[in-house]
Amino acid sequence: MRTTVFRNLMAGEFGAVRAEMLARDHVLGALGGRTADQALDAGVSPKEVWRAVCDDFGVPAERR
């Protein structure tokens, strides 16, 4: 998965503005206490970041 796909999935699930806020501010324990943006900047795969977001926010399996 590319970062652009991750961003599109986030916007589709949460809305563009909220997706940006969540990626910037929401700390994900599964990613070592980093935000999605921090994890992506550190080289974590967008797919792994998306899974962590989905787990934290209870995104249904059909939209993961």
PDB file of N, CA, C, O and CB in Angstrom:
ATOM      1  N   MET A   1       0.842  -1.181   0.000  1.00  0.00           N
ATOM      2  CA  MET A   1       0.000   0.000   0.000  1.00  0.00           C
ATOM      3  C   MET A   1       0.887   1.244   0.000  1.00  0.00           C
ATOM      4  O   MET A   1       1.881   1.313   0.723  1.00  0.00           O
ATOM      5  CB  MET A   1      -0.958  -0.002   1.221  1.00  0.00           C
ATOM      6  N   ARG A   2       0.518   2.204  -0.808  1.00  0.00           N
ATOM      7  CA  ARG A   2       1.232   3.483  -0.853  1.00  0.00           C
ATOM      8  C   ARG A   2       0.640   4.456   0.170  1.00  0.00           C
ATOM      9  O   ARG A   2      -0.494   4.293   0.620  1.00  0.00           O
ATOM     10  CB  ARG A   2       1.170   4.093  -2.278  1.00  0.00           C
ATOM     11  N   THR A   3       1.414   5.444   0.517  1.00  0.00           N
ATOM     12  CA  THR A   3       0.951   6.454   1.458  1.00  0.00           C
ATOM     13  C   THR A   3      -0.292   7.168   0.923  1.00  0.00           C
ATOM     14  O   THR A   3      -1.186   7.506   1.698  1.00  0.00           O
ATOM     15  CB  THR A   3       2.065   7.467   1.744  1.00  0.00           C
ATOM     16  N   THR A   4      -0.359   7.399  -0.378  1.00  0.00           N
ATOM     17  CA  THR A   4      -1.536   8.060  -0.948  1.00  0.00           C
ATOM     18  C   THR A   4      -2.791   7.214  -0.760  1.00  0.00           C
ATOM     19  O   THR A   4      -3.872   7.751  -0.519  1.00  0.00           O
ATOM     20  CB  THR A   4      -1.316   8.348  -2.436  1.00  0.00           C
ATOM     21  N   VAL A   5      -2.656   5.907  -0.869  1.00  0.00           N
ATOM     22  CA  VAL A   5      -3.796   5.011  -0.633  1.00  0.00           C
ATOM     23  C   VAL A   5      -4.209   5.094   0.832  1.00  0.00           C
ATOM     24  O   VAL A   5      -5.399   5.164   1.141  1.00  0.00           O
ATOM     25  CB  VAL A   5      -3.444   3.540  -1.021  1.00  0.00           C
ATOM     26  N   PHE A   6      -3.233   5.087   1.734  1.00  0.00           N
ATOM     27  CA  PHE A   6      -3.518   5.240   3.160  1.00  0.00           C
ATOM     28  C   PHE A   6      -4.287   6.531   3.422  1.00  0.00           C
ATOM     29  O   PHE A   6      -5.290   6.521   4.136  1.00  0.00           O
ATOM     30  CB  PHE A   6      -2.214   5.225   3.975  1.00  0.00           C
ATOM     31  N   ARG A   7      -3.826   7.636   2.853  1.00  0.00           N
ATOM     32  CA  ARG A   7      -4.487   8.935   3.056  1.00  0.00           C
ATOM     33  C   ARG A   7      -5.918   8.901   2.509  1.00  0.00           C
ATOM     34  O   ARG A   7      -6.832   9.449   3.125  1.00  0.00           O
ATOM     35  CB  ARG A   7      -3.678  10.072   2.370  1.00  0.00           C
ATOM     36  N   ASN A   8      -6.109   8.264   1.366  1.00  0.00           N
ATOM     37  CA  ASN A   8      -7.456   8.159   0.786  1.00  0.00           C
ATOM     38  C   ASN A   8      -8.372   7.306   1.659  1.00  0.00           C
ATOM     39  O   ASN A   8      -9.544   7.638   1.839  1.00  0.00           O
ATOM     40  CB  ASN A   8      -7.383   7.565  -0.628  1.00  0.00           C
ATOM     41  N   LEU A   9      -7.846   6.213   2.198  1.00  0.00           N
ATOM     42  CA  LEU A   9      -8.642   5.368   3.099  1.00  0.00           C
ATOM     43  C   LEU A   9      -9.029   6.137   4.356  1.00  0.00           C
ATOM     44  O   LEU A   9     -10.168   6.057   4.817  1.00  0.00           O
ATOM     45  CB  LEU A   9      -7.864   4.093   3.478  1.00  0.00           C
ATOM     46  N   MET A  10      -8.079   6.875   4.904  1.00  0.00           N
ATOM     47  CA  MET A  10      -8.356   7.687   6.095  1.00  0.00           C
ATOM     48  C   MET A  10      -9.457   8.704   5.804  1.00  0.00           C
ATOM     49  O   MET A  10     -10.407   8.834   6.577  1.00  0.00           O
ATOM     50  CB  MET A  10      -7.075   8.411   6.571  1.00  0.00           C
ATOM     51  N   ALA A  11      -9.331   9.418   4.696  1.00  0.00           N
ATOM     52  CA  ALA A  11     -10.324  10.440   4.344  1.00  0.00           C
ATOM     53  C   ALA A  11     -11.687   9.814   4.089  1.00  0.00           C
ATOM     54  O   ALA A  11     -12.714  10.387   4.452  1.00  0.00           O
ATOM     55  CB  ALA A  11      -9.872  11.227   3.109  1.00  0.00           C
ATOM     56  N   GLY A  12     -11.698   8.641   3.467  1.00  0.00           N
ATOM     57  CA  GLY A  12     -12.958   7.967   3.201  1.00  0.00           C
ATOM     58  C   GLY A  12     -13.650   7.495   4.466  1.00  0.00           C
ATOM     59  O   GLY A  12     -14.878   7.510   4.553  1.00  0.00           O
ATOM     60  N   GLU A  13     -12.869   7.081   5.434  1.00  0.00           N
ATOM     61  CA  GLU A  13     -13.432   6.557   6.684  1.00  0.00           C
ATOM     62  C   GLU A  13     -13.825   7.663   7.658  1.00  0.00           C
ATOM     63  O   GLU A  13     -14.866   7.574   8.310  1.00  0.00           O
ATOM     64  CB  GLU A  13     -12.437   5.629   7.350  1.00  0.00           C
ATOM     65  N   PHE A  14     -13.001   8.702   7.759  1.00  0.00           N
ATOM     66  CA  PHE A  14     -13.185   9.704   8.808  1.00  0.00           C
ATOM     67  C   PHE A  14     -13.529  11.103   8.301  1.00  0.00           C
ATOM     68  O   PHE A  14     -13.836  11.989   9.099  1.00  0.00           O
ATOM     69  CB  PHE A  14     -11.953   9.781   9.626  1.00  0.00           C
ATOM     70  N   GLY A  15     -13.481  11.309   6.999  1.00  0.00           N
ATOM     71  CA  GLY A  15     -13.624  12.656   6.455  1.00  0.00           C
ATOM     72  C   GLY A  15     -12.255  13.306   6.378  1.00  0.00           C
ATOM     73  O   GLY A  15     -11.387  13.030   7.206  1.00  0.00           O
ATOM     74  N   ALA A  16     -12.058  14.161   5.398  1.00  0.00           N
ATOM     75  CA  ALA A  16     -10.726  14.712   5.123  1.00  0.00           C
ATOM     76  C   ALA A  16     -10.120  15.459   6.315  1.00  0.00           C
ATOM     77  O   ALA A  16      -8.961  15.238   6.664  1.00  0.00           O
ATOM     78  CB  ALA A  16     -10.800  15.643   3.937  1.00  0.00           C
ATOM     79  N   VAL A  17     -10.898  16.332   6.929  1.00  0.00           N
ATOM     80  CA  VAL A  17     -10.357  17.154   8.023  1.00  0.00           C
ATOM     81  C   VAL A  17     -10.048  16.301   9.249  1.00  0.00           C
ATOM     82  O   VAL A  17      -8.974  16.420   9.839  1.00  0.00           O
ATOM     83  CB  VAL A  17     -11.348  18.271   8.398  1.00  0.00           C
ATOM     84  N   ARG A  18     -10.990  15.442   9.632  1.00  0.00           N
ATOM     85  CA  ARG A  18     -10.765  14.595  10.809  1.00  0.00           C
ATOM     86  C   ARG A  18      -9.622  13.617  10.561  1.00  0.00           C
ATOM     87  O   ARG A  18      -8.853  13.327  11.476  1.00  0.00           O
ATOM     88  CB  ARG A  18     -12.048  13.826  11.178  1.00  0.00           C
ATOM     89  N   ALA A  19      -9.499  13.105   9.338  1.00  0.00           N
ATOM     90  CA  ALA A  19      -8.416  12.170   9.021  1.00  0.00           C
ATOM     91  C   ALA A  19      -7.054  12.817   9.231  1.00  0.00           C
ATOM     92  O   ALA A  19      -6.147  12.204   9.793  1.00  0.00           O
ATOM     93  CB  ALA A  19      -8.542  11.673   7.577  1.00  0.00           C
ATOM     94  N   GLU A  20      -6.917  14.049   8.781  1.00  0.00           N
ATOM     95  CA  GLU A  20      -5.648  14.767   8.976  1.00  0.00           C
ATOM     96  C   GLU A  20      -5.362  14.962  10.453  1.00  0.00           C
ATOM     97  O   GLU A  20      -4.229  14.782  10.901  1.00  0.00           O
ATOM     98  CB  GLU A  20      -5.679  16.130   8.264  1.00  0.00           C
ATOM     99  N   MET A  21      -6.393  15.333  11.215  1.00  0.00           N
ATOM    100  CA  MET A  21      -6.231  15.539  12.650  1.00  0.00           C
ATOM    101  C   MET A  21      -5.827  14.238  13.342  1.00  0.00           C
ATOM    102  O   MET A  21      -4.907  14.226  14.160  1.00  0.00           O
ATOM    103  CB  MET A  21      -7.530  16.085  13.263  1.00  0.00           C
ATOM    104  N   LEU A  22      -6.515  13.142  13.012  1.00  0.00           N
ATOM    105  CA  LEU A  22      -6.202  11.858  13.640  1.00  0.00           C
ATOM    106  C   LEU A  22      -4.781  11.413  13.304  1.00  0.00           C
ATOM    107  O   LEU A  22      -4.056  10.938  14.178  1.00  0.00           O
ATOM    108  CB  LEU A  22      -7.208  10.788  13.197  1.00  0.00           C
ATOM    109  N   ALA A  23      -4.386  11.562  12.058  1.00  0.00           N
ATOM    110  CA  ALA A  23      -3.035  11.150  11.650  1.00  0.00           C
ATOM    111  C   ALA A  23      -1.972  11.961  12.379  1.00  0.00           C
ATOM    112  O   ALA A  23      -0.891  11.457  12.685  1.00  0.00           O
ATOM    113  CB  ALA A  23      -2.861  11.304  10.131  1.00  0.00           C
ATOM    114  N   ARG A  24      -2.285  13.196  12.647  1.00  0.00           N
ATOM    115  CA  ARG A  24      -1.327  14.096  13.301  1.00  0.00           C
ATOM    116  C   ARG A  24      -1.311  13.949  14.815  1.00  0.00           C
ATOM    117  O   ARG A  24      -0.252  14.054  15.434  1.00  0.00           O
ATOM    118  CB  ARG A  24      -1.643  15.526  12.945  1.00  0.00           C
ATOM    119  N   ASP A  25      -2.495  13.700  15.434  1.00  0.00           N
ATOM    120  CA  ASP A  25      -2.614  13.827  16.887  1.00  0.00           C
ATOM    121  C   ASP A  25      -2.894  12.540  17.663  1.00  0.00           C
ATOM    122  O   ASP A  25      -2.535  12.447  18.837  1.00  0.00           O
ATOM    123  CB  ASP A  25      -3.678  14.778  17.184  1.00  0.00           C
ATOM    124  N   HIS A  26      -3.518  11.558  17.043  1.00  0.00           N
ATOM    125  CA  HIS A  26      -3.917  10.350  17.781  1.00  0.00           C
ATOM    126  C   HIS A  26      -2.722   9.401  17.935  1.00  0.00           C
ATOM    127  O   HIS A  26      -2.137   8.954  16.948  1.00  0.00           O
ATOM    128  CB  HIS A  26      -5.090   9.627  17.055  1.00  0.00           C
ATOM    129  N   VAL A  27      -2.377   9.106  19.175  1.00  0.00           N
ATOM    130  CA  VAL A  27      -1.247   8.214  19.473  1.00  0.00           C
ATOM    131  C   VAL A  27      -1.730   6.771  19.427  1.00  0.00           C
ATOM    132  O   VAL A  27      -2.729   6.409  20.048  1.00  0.00           O
ATOM    133  CB  VAL A  27      -0.618   8.541  20.869  1.00  0.00           C
ATOM    134  N   LEU A  28      -1.001   5.963  18.683  1.00  0.00           N
ATOM    135  CA  LEU A  28      -1.341   4.555  18.481  1.00  0.00           C
ATOM    136  C   LEU A  28      -0.366   3.670  19.251  1.00  0.00           C
ATOM    137  O   LEU A  28       0.822   3.614  18.934  1.00  0.00           O
ATOM    138  CB  LEU A  28      -1.326   4.196  16.975  1.00  0.00           C
ATOM    139  N   GLY A  29      -0.878   2.987  20.254  1.00  0.00           N
ATOM    140  CA  GLY A  29      -0.040   2.113  21.064  1.00  0.00           C
ATOM    141  C   GLY A  29       0.610   1.006  20.260  1.00  0.00           C
ATOM    142  O   GLY A  29       1.744   0.613  20.535  1.00  0.00           O
ATOM    143  N   ALA A  30      -0.105   0.503  19.268  1.00  0.00           N
ATOM    144  CA  ALA A  30       0.423  -0.584  18.436  1.00  0.00           C
ATOM    145  C   ALA A  30       1.620  -0.144  17.596  1.00  0.00           C
ATOM    146  O   ALA A  30       2.353  -0.975  17.061  1.00  0.00           O
ATOM    147  CB  ALA A  30      -0.670  -1.118  17.525  1.00  0.00           C
ATOM    148  N   LEU A  31       1.809   1.167  17.485  1.00  0.00           N
ATOM    149  CA  LEU A  31       2.932   1.689  16.700  1.00  0.00           C
ATOM    150  C   LEU A  31       3.987   2.327  17.595  1.00  0.00           C
ATOM    151  O   LEU A  31       4.692   3.252  17.192  1.00  0.00           O
ATOM    152  CB  LEU A  31       2.435   2.710  15.673  1.00  0.00           C
ATOM    153  N   GLY A  32       4.077   1.819  18.802  1.00  0.00           N
ATOM    154  CA  GLY A  32       5.109   2.283  19.720  1.00  0.00           C
ATOM    155  C   GLY A  32       4.842   3.656  20.298  1.00  0.00           C
ATOM    156  O   GLY A  32       5.777   4.392  20.613  1.00  0.00           O
ATOM    157  N   GLY A  33       3.565   4.011  20.442  1.00  0.00           N
ATOM    158  CA  GLY A  33       3.233   5.300  21.019  1.00  0.00           C
ATOM    159  C   GLY A  33       3.461   6.461  20.074  1.00  0.00           C
ATOM    160  O   GLY A  33       3.704   7.588  20.505  1.00  0.00           O
ATOM    161  N   ARG A  34       3.380   6.178  18.773  1.00  0.00           N
ATOM    162  CA  ARG A  34       3.550   7.233  17.766  1.00  0.00           C
ATOM    163  C   ARG A  34       2.214   7.521  17.100  1.00  0.00           C
ATOM    164  O   ARG A  34       1.297   6.700  17.127  1.00  0.00           O
ATOM    165  CB  ARG A  34       4.610   6.825  16.703  1.00  0.00           C
ATOM    166  N   THR A  35       2.124   8.684  16.512  1.00  0.00           N
ATOM    167  CA  THR A  35       0.963   8.992  15.687  1.00  0.00           C
ATOM    168  C   THR A  35       1.158   8.322  14.330  1.00  0.00           C
ATOM    169  O   THR A  35       2.244   7.835  14.017  1.00  0.00           O
ATOM    170  CB  THR A  35       0.764  10.540  15.533  1.00  0.00           C
ATOM    171  N   ALA A  36       0.104   8.304  13.538  1.00  0.00           N
ATOM    172  CA  ALA A  36       0.214   7.734  12.188  1.00  0.00           C
ATOM    173  C   ALA A  36       1.272   8.486  11.381  1.00  0.00           C
ATOM    174  O   ALA A  36       2.094   7.864  10.708  1.00  0.00           O
ATOM    175  CB  ALA A  36      -1.153   7.784  11.457  1.00  0.00           C
ATOM    176  N   ASP A  37       1.257   9.812  11.444  1.00  0.00           N
ATOM    177  CA  ASP A  37       2.244  10.594  10.701  1.00  0.00           C
ATOM    178  C   ASP A  37       3.674  10.289  11.163  1.00  0.00           C
ATOM    179  O   ASP A  37       4.579  10.147  10.340  1.00  0.00           O
ATOM    180  CB  ASP A  37       1.954  12.089  10.856  1.00  0.00           C
ATOM    181  N   GLN A  38       3.868  10.189  12.466  1.00  0.00           N
ATOM    182  CA  GLN A  38       5.200   9.874  12.986  1.00  0.00           C
ATOM    183  C   GLN A  38       5.647   8.489  12.540  1.00  0.00           C
ATOM    184  O   GLN A  38       6.804   8.293  12.166  1.00  0.00           O
ATOM    185  CB  GLN A  38       5.214   9.961  14.517  1.00  0.00           C
ATOM    186  N   ALA A  39       4.731   7.534  12.579  1.00  0.00           N
ATOM    187  CA  ALA A  39       5.069   6.173  12.168  1.00  0.00           C
ATOM    188  C   ALA A  39       5.438   6.130  10.685  1.00  0.00           C
ATOM    189  O   ALA A  39       6.413   5.482  10.305  1.00  0.00           O
ATOM    190  CB  ALA A  39       3.897   5.220  12.453  1.00  0.00           C
ATOM    191  N   LEU A  40       4.670   6.810   9.860  1.00  0.00           N
ATOM    192  CA  LEU A  40       4.981   6.849   8.424  1.00  0.00           C
ATOM    193  C   LEU A  40       6.335   7.506   8.187  1.00  0.00           C
ATOM    194  O   LEU A  40       7.130   7.024   7.380  1.00  0.00           O
ATOM    195  CB  LEU A  40       3.881   7.607   7.648  1.00  0.00           C
ATOM    196  N   ASP A  41       6.596   8.598   8.886  1.00  0.00           N
ATOM    197  CA  ASP A  41       7.888   9.284   8.760  1.00  0.00           C
ATOM    198  C   ASP A  41       9.050   8.399   9.206  1.00  0.00           C
ATOM    199  O   ASP A  41      10.168   8.531   8.708  1.00  0.00           O
ATOM    200  CB  ASP A  41       7.881  10.573   9.578  1.00  0.00           C
ATOM    201  N   ALA A  42       8.776   7.491  10.154  1.00  0.00           N
ATOM    202  CA  ALA A  42       9.809   6.589  10.665  1.00  0.00           C
ATOM    203  C   ALA A  42       9.992   5.359   9.771  1.00  0.00           C
ATOM    204  O   ALA A  42      10.865   4.531  10.029  1.00  0.00           O
ATOM    205  CB  ALA A  42       9.460   6.149  12.084  1.00  0.00           C
ATOM    206  N   GLY A  43       9.175   5.237   8.726  1.00  0.00           N
ATOM    207  CA  GLY A  43       9.339   4.134   7.791  1.00  0.00           C
ATOM    208  C   GLY A  43       8.410   2.951   8.002  1.00  0.00           C
ATOM    209  O   GLY A  43       8.560   1.924   7.339  1.00  0.00           O
ATOM    210  N   VAL A  44       7.450   3.077   8.914  1.00  0.00           N
ATOM    211  CA  VAL A  44       6.462   2.013   9.095  1.00  0.00           C
ATOM    212  C   VAL A  44       5.595   1.971   7.842  1.00  0.00           C
ATOM    213  O   VAL A  44       5.236   3.016   7.300  1.00  0.00           O
ATOM    214  CB  VAL A  44       5.589   2.244  10.390  1.00  0.00           C
ATOM    215  N   SER A  45       5.261   0.783   7.387  1.00  0.00           N
ATOM    216  CA  SER A  45       4.490   0.662   6.155  1.00  0.00           C
ATOM    217  C   SER A  45       3.092   1.251   6.337  1.00  0.00           C
ATOM    218  O   SER A  45       2.487   1.099   7.398  1.00  0.00           O
ATOM    219  CB  SER A  45       4.399  -0.810   5.720  1.00  0.00           C
ATOM    220  N   PRO A  46       2.584   1.917   5.311  1.00  0.00           N
ATOM    221  CA  PRO A  46       1.228   2.469   5.393  1.00  0.00           C
ATOM    222  C   PRO A  46       0.178   1.405   5.717  1.00  0.00           C
ATOM    223  O   PRO A  46      -0.805   1.698   6.399  1.00  0.00           O
ATOM    224  CB  PRO A  46       0.870   3.153   4.085  1.00  0.00           C
ATOM    225  N   LYS A  47       0.371   0.193   5.244  1.00  0.00           N
ATOM    226  CA  LYS A  47      -0.577  -0.888   5.532  1.00  0.00           C
ATOM    227  C   LYS A  47      -0.615  -1.197   7.027  1.00  0.00           C
ATOM    228  O   LYS A  47      -1.690  -1.393   7.595  1.00  0.00           O
ATOM    229  CB  LYS A  47      -0.204  -2.154   4.742  1.00  0.00           C
ATOM    230  N   GLU A  48       0.546  -1.239   7.659  1.00  0.00           N
ATOM    231  CA  GLU A  48       0.612  -1.489   9.104  1.00  0.00           C
ATOM    232  C   GLU A  48      -0.023  -0.341   9.885  1.00  0.00           C
ATOM    233  O   GLU A  48      -0.708  -0.564  10.884  1.00  0.00           O
ATOM    234  CB  GLU A  48       2.074  -1.686   9.551  1.00  0.00           C
ATOM    235  N   VAL A  49       0.207   0.876   9.428  1.00  0.00           N
ATOM    236  CA  VAL A  49      -0.387   2.043  10.085  1.00  0.00           C
ATOM    237  C   VAL A  49      -1.908   1.991   9.940  1.00  0.00           C
ATOM    238  O   VAL A  49      -2.630   2.235  10.906  1.00  0.00           O
ATOM    239  CB  VAL A  49       0.176   3.366   9.486  1.00  0.00           C
ATOM    240  N   TRP A  50      -2.398   1.674   8.737  1.00  0.00           N
ATOM    241  CA  TRP A  50      -3.838   1.579   8.511  1.00  0.00           C
ATOM    242  C   TRP A  50      -4.459   0.528   9.431  1.00  0.00           C
ATOM    243  O   TRP A  50      -5.518   0.765  10.013  1.00  0.00           O
ATOM    244  CB  TRP A  50      -4.130   1.239   7.037  1.00  0.00           C
ATOM    245  N   ARG A  51      -3.819  -0.615   9.564  1.00  0.00           N
ATOM    246  CA  ARG A  51      -4.341  -1.665  10.453  1.00  0.00           C
ATOM    247  C   ARG A  51      -4.419  -1.174  11.897  1.00  0.00           C
ATOM    248  O   ARG A  51      -5.393  -1.452  12.596  1.00  0.00           O
ATOM    249  CB  ARG A  51      -3.458  -2.925  10.375  1.00  0.00           C
ATOM    250  N   ALA A  52      -3.408  -0.453  12.340  1.00  0.00           N
ATOM    251  CA  ALA A  52      -3.407   0.068  13.711  1.00  0.00           C
ATOM    252  C   ALA A  52      -4.541   1.076  13.908  1.00  0.00           C
ATOM    253  O   ALA A  52      -5.213   1.064  14.940  1.00  0.00           O
ATOM    254  CB  ALA A  52      -2.048   0.726  14.038  1.00  0.00           C
ATOM    255  N   VAL A  53      -4.750   1.943  12.926  1.00  0.00           N
ATOM    256  CA  VAL A  53      -5.852   2.909  12.992  1.00  0.00           C
ATOM    257  C   VAL A  53      -7.181   2.167  13.048  1.00  0.00           C
ATOM    258  O   VAL A  53      -8.048   2.491  13.860  1.00  0.00           O
ATOM    259  CB  VAL A  53      -5.819   3.875  11.776  1.00  0.00           C
ATOM    260  N   CYS A  54      -7.337   1.177  12.186  1.00  0.00           N
ATOM    261  CA  CYS A  54      -8.580   0.397  12.143  1.00  0.00           C
ATOM    262  C   CYS A  54      -8.851  -0.278  13.477  1.00  0.00           C
ATOM    263  O   CYS A  54      -9.986  -0.292  13.953  1.00  0.00           O
ATOM    264  CB  CYS A  54      -8.517  -0.654  11.032  1.00  0.00           C
ATOM    265  N   ASP A  55      -7.817  -0.834  14.077  1.00  0.00           N
ATOM    266  CA  ASP A  55      -7.985  -1.493  15.378  1.00  0.00           C
ATOM    267  C   ASP A  55      -8.411  -0.496  16.451  1.00  0.00           C
ATOM    268  O   ASP A  55      -9.315  -0.778  17.238  1.00  0.00           O
ATOM    269  CB  ASP A  55      -6.683  -2.189  15.797  1.00  0.00           C
ATOM    270  N   ASP A  56      -7.767   0.659  16.485  1.00  0.00           N
ATOM    271  CA  ASP A  56      -8.086   1.669  17.506  1.00  0.00           C
ATOM    272  C   ASP A  56      -9.501   2.221  17.369  1.00  0.00           C
ATOM    273  O   ASP A  56     -10.146   2.538  18.369  1.00  0.00           O
ATOM    274  CB  ASP A  56      -7.093   2.811  17.431  1.00  0.00           C
ATOM    275  N   PHE A  57      -9.978   2.335  16.152  1.00  0.00           N
ATOM    276  CA  PHE A  57     -11.261   2.982  15.921  1.00  0.00           C
ATOM    277  C   PHE A  57     -12.378   1.997  15.538  1.00  0.00           C
ATOM    278  O   PHE A  57     -13.483   2.413  15.191  1.00  0.00           O
ATOM    279  CB  PHE A  57     -11.110   4.018  14.840  1.00  0.00           C
ATOM    280  N   GLY A  58     -12.084   0.704  15.601  1.00  0.00           N
ATOM    281  CA  GLY A  58     -13.118  -0.291  15.341  1.00  0.00           C
ATOM    282  C   GLY A  58     -13.685  -0.273  13.929  1.00  0.00           C
ATOM    283  O   GLY A  58     -14.879  -0.495  13.729  1.00  0.00           O
ATOM    284  N   VAL A  59     -12.831  -0.010  12.959  1.00  0.00           N
ATOM    285  CA  VAL A  59     -13.273  -0.017  11.567  1.00  0.00           C
ATOM    286  C   VAL A  59     -13.650  -1.446  11.198  1.00  0.00           C
ATOM    287  O   VAL A  59     -12.859  -2.366  11.411  1.00  0.00           O
ATOM    288  CB  VAL A  59     -12.162   0.540  10.608  1.00  0.00           C
ATOM    289  N   PRO A  60     -14.843  -1.647  10.652  1.00  0.00           N
ATOM    290  CA  PRO A  60     -15.290  -2.992  10.293  1.00  0.00           C
ATOM    291  C   PRO A  60     -14.364  -3.663   9.273  1.00  0.00           C
ATOM    292  O   PRO A  60     -13.741  -2.996   8.447  1.00  0.00           O
ATOM    293  CB  PRO A  60     -16.705  -2.934   9.740  1.00  0.00           C
ATOM    294  N   ALA A  61     -14.290  -4.974   9.348  1.00  0.00           N
ATOM    295  CA  ALA A  61     -13.384  -5.744   8.491  1.00  0.00           C
ATOM    296  C   ALA A  61     -13.589  -5.460   7.011  1.00  0.00           C
ATOM    297  O   ALA A  61     -12.617  -5.439   6.256  1.00  0.00           O
ATOM    298  CB  ALA A  61     -13.564  -7.218   8.746  1.00  0.00           C
ATOM    299  N   GLU A  62     -14.823  -5.242   6.576  1.00  0.00           N
ATOM    300  CA  GLU A  62     -15.069  -5.019   5.152  1.00  0.00           C
ATOM    301  C   GLU A  62     -14.511  -3.689   4.643  1.00  0.00           C
ATOM    302  O   GLU A  62     -14.437  -3.474   3.434  1.00  0.00           O
ATOM    303  CB  GLU A  62     -16.548  -5.075   4.880  1.00  0.00           C
ATOM    304  N   ARG A  63     -14.122  -2.800   5.550  1.00  0.00           N
ATOM    305  CA  ARG A  63     -13.537  -1.521   5.125  1.00  0.00           C
ATOM    306  C   ARG A  63     -12.053  -1.419   5.453  1.00  0.00           C
ATOM    307  O   ARG A  63     -11.464  -0.345   5.335  1.00  0.00           O
ATOM    308  CB  ARG A  63     -14.277  -0.369   5.777  1.00  0.00           C
ATOM    309  N   ARG A  64     -11.458  -2.506   5.856  1.00  0.00           N
ATOM    310  CA  ARG A  64     -10.024  -2.464   6.193  1.00  0.00           C
ATOM    311  C   ARG A  64      -9.149  -2.687   4.988  1.00  0.00           C
ATOM    312  O   ARG A  64      -7.924  -2.681   5.106  1.00  0.00           O
ATOM    313  CB  ARG A  64      -9.697  -3.498   7.244  1.00  0.00           C
TER     314      ARG A  64
END
